Amino acid sequence: MPENSTPAVRLLAPSQVAEILGVGVDEVIALVMDGRLRGMRVGAPAQWRVEEASISTYLDDQAEEARRIALWHQSQTASFPELWGTGIVRNPD
C-alpha cells in the first residue's frame, strides 16, 4: 500500500470555530466569505466547514496586523526634533 504523504485536513463546524475565536457563527461565515479563513460547503444539505489549520494562520495574521498598528501609533507619537524643531520659540532680542 503506498504511503500517503498528504496530511489529513480536519474540518470544523462554524460553531466550533466561533468558540475557539470567541466570536459569533455569523462572523466565522463572514471570515470564510472574505477569504480570511479557508472553508467550504460540504454534504447534502450543504453545510459550512472550516479548515482547522486556517485558524492558526488567521490568528497569526491578526497578531501581525496588531503589531504593525502598534508600531504605526508609536511612530505617530515619536518626537523628531530634527524635523519639527524643539518646540521652543526664542525671541531674537
RANORHU-V413687 format. One line per field, one symbol per residue. ss: DSSP state (a for helix, b for strand, c for the rest). psi: psi as a letter, one per 30 degrees, with the letter a starting at -180 (. if undefined). Layout:
ss->???
psi->???
//
This chain:
ss->ccccccccccbbbaaaaaaaacccaaaaaaaaacccccbbbbccccbbbbbcaaaaaaaaaaaaaaaaaaaaaaaaacccaaaaccccccccc
psi->kkkjfkkkkkklkeeeeeeefhlleeeeeeeeefgfkkllklljlkkkkkkeffeeeeeeeeeeeeeeeeeeeeffflkiefeflffkkkkg.
//
